[in-house]
Amino acid sequence: MSPEESKETGGISGALGQTGAAVKDSIVGGLKGLGEIESQIVSVARQTITDVLKGTGEVASETITVSKEVFKGAIKAGEEVGTGLITGTKNVAKGLLLGVSDVGGDLTQAAGNLVKGAVKGAAEVGGDVATVAKSAVMGVMETAGQVGWSVGAAAKAAVGGALEAAGTLGVSAVKAVTDVLVGAVEGVKEVAGTLLPKGREEAGEEGKPQAAPAERKSPSRAKTEGSTE
């Protein structure tokens, strides 16, 4: 590893080493004091991703890494105080997307990657993957207008990230995430079909293709036509 790579890695590790705790403290403190919890979470997440990206410039890979750690902090905070999971994770997503926008990063790529990080983080700490995925997607959609981005495009990118990450956890995770997003985001089923066609086939009640029933009907149709004549 070169000196530059070592320096970058050390900087990232140092920043992320405090990120989860900072987010957790912000959420717990905000909930206990009933203060400006939403702005606190958004600010911490936004500043964290901005600092890391300014130091590395690697929006694609670092967004997933930072997102995972920040979401883990938010999830742990929600578990500690017994509430605030949705509020916390949604505002983490808002802050992360705003931070990427601040440094001029690719928003489509960032939206998908930050939701991937959310799903991975939830899985690592034993959180509710589907709930976290939904709140992260909603956070991205609510922030789209603030950064001059189409809500539809934001939703597609975020949902794609959620389903792709869920796909690494298994078919049951894909189904859980899809089910919880269907009622919240229009077009989820279409996105799922595009990204994870194999997953949908495996999740079906019958693994047989639809061509078989059609072939069985053909002989009966022939007999019917013959008897009519």
N, C-alpha and C positions, 0 to 999 in steps of 0.2 A: 504494500500500500504506500502511495506517494505521500509526502508531507502535507500536500494540499488536501488529499482525500482524507487523511487522518484528522486534519484540522476541521474539515466540514463535518465528518462523522461525530467528532467530539462536540461541535457546536450544536448539532441536531440533538444528540443524546442529552446534552445539558439542558436544552430548552424543553424537551419532552419530559425530562425527569421531574420537572416542576409543574408541567401542564395539567396533568390529571388532578393533582392536589389543589392547584389554583382554582380549577373549575369547580371541584367539589366544595371547597371553602366558600366560593362565591354563591353557589346554590344553597348550601346549608345556611349560610349567614343571611342570605336574602329571604329565605323562607321563614327563618326564626324571627327576623326583624320586620317581616312584611314590607321590606323596602323595595328598591328598584331592581328586583331580581332579573327581569328580562334584559334590561340594559346591561347589567353586570355580566351576565353570561355571554351575550353577544360581544361585548367589549373584550372579554378575556379570550374568547375563541378567535375573534378577528385579529387581535394583536399577536396572538401566538402564531397563526398561520402566516401573517404578514412578515414577522421577524424571521421565521424559518425560510420562507420563499425568497426573501431578499438576500439571505445568506447563501442559498444554494442555487436558486433559479430553476430547480427541478419541480415544476408544478405537478406533473403527472404522478411521479412516485411519492413525493413528499406529502401530497394532499391526503393520500390514503393513510400514510403513517401517522401524520399529525391528527387526522380525523379520528382514527381508531383510539388514540390515547385520550383525546379530549372527550369523546363520547363515553369512554370507560369511566372517566372521572364523574361525568354527569349521571351515569347510571348508578354508580356507587353512592353518590350523594342522594339520589332518589330513594335508594334502598335504606339509607341511614335515617332519613327523616320521615319515611313512609309515604311520601307524596312528591309531586313535582316532576316525575319522570318525563311526562309528555312535554311540559313547559320547558324543562331543562334541555332535553335532546333537540327539540324543535329550534330553540334559540341558539344552540351550538351550531346547527346547520346554517342558520342565518348568518352568524358571525363568520363562519368559515368561508361562505360564498362571498360575503362582502370583502373579506380579506384578500381573496384571490382577485377580485375585481380591482382592489386598491393597487395591486402590483401589475395589473394588465394581463392576467393569466387567461387561459382558455376556459370560459365559463361552462361550456358543454362538457368538456373533459373533467373539470373540477366538480361539477354537480354529480356526475356519475361516480367519481372516485370518493367524494366525501361520504356518499351514502354507502358505498362499499365498505369504507372504514367504519361507519356506524354499525353495519351488520356484523362485521368481523369483531368489533369491540364488544358488542352485545353477546356474541357467541363465546368470547373468551372469558367473560365474567359471569356467564350463566344468566344473562338478562333475557327479557322477552324480545327475541329477534324481530318478530312481526311488528310489534308495537313500536319498537325503536325505528324500524325501517319506515313505517308510516309517518312518524313524527318528523323524521329527517327529510322525507320527500315533501311533506307539507311545508317545512321550513324553507326548503329551496324554492318552492312555488310562491310562497309569500314574499320572498326576497327578490324574485325575478324583476318585478317592476322597478324596484329601487336601483337596480343596476342597468336598466334599459334593455331588458331581455324579455322575449316572448314567454308568457306563462306556459303555453303549450309545449314549446321547445324545452323549457326547464323541466316540466313534468316528465316528458319522454326520456330525457337524459337521466333524471333522478330514478325513475322507475326502472330503467335499464340497469343502472348500477345496483339497485336493490335486488333485482332478480338474478343478476349475474353472480353477486356475492352469495345469495341464498343457494344458488346452484352448486356451490362448492361445499355446502353443508348437507345436501341430500334432497331428495324429492319432497319429503315431508316439509322441509323448510321452505321450499319453493311454493308449495301449496298454501302454507300458512301466510307467507308474505303476499302472495297473489290475492288470496281471499280478503285480507285486511285492506288491501289497496283498491280492490275493485269498487268498493262503495265510496271511496274518497277521490279517486282520480279516473277521469274518463279515458278510455282506451287502454286500460291495463291489460285486458285479455289479449288485445291485438299485439301489444308489445311483448307479452309473455310468449305468444305463439311464434313470433319472429325470432326471439332470442333463444328460447328453450323448447324447440319442437319435440325433442326426445323426451324431455321431462314431462310434457303434456301427455305423450303416448303412454309412458310408464304409469302416470297417475290415473289413466282412464280405467273404467271398470272392466273393459274387455280389451285385450291387446290385439284382437283380430282386426284386419283392415275392413273397411266398409264394402269392398268389392265383392266379398264372399256372398252376402245377402243378395246383392244385385244379380249374381250369377245363378243363385237358386231360384230367382223369380223368372228367369228367362224360360226354362222348360214349361212352367205353368202357363206362361203367356202363350207359348206355342200351342199347347193343348187347347187353350181357350179359343184361340183363333181357328184351330182345326175343327172343334166341335160346332163353332158358329157356322162354318161353311157346311 
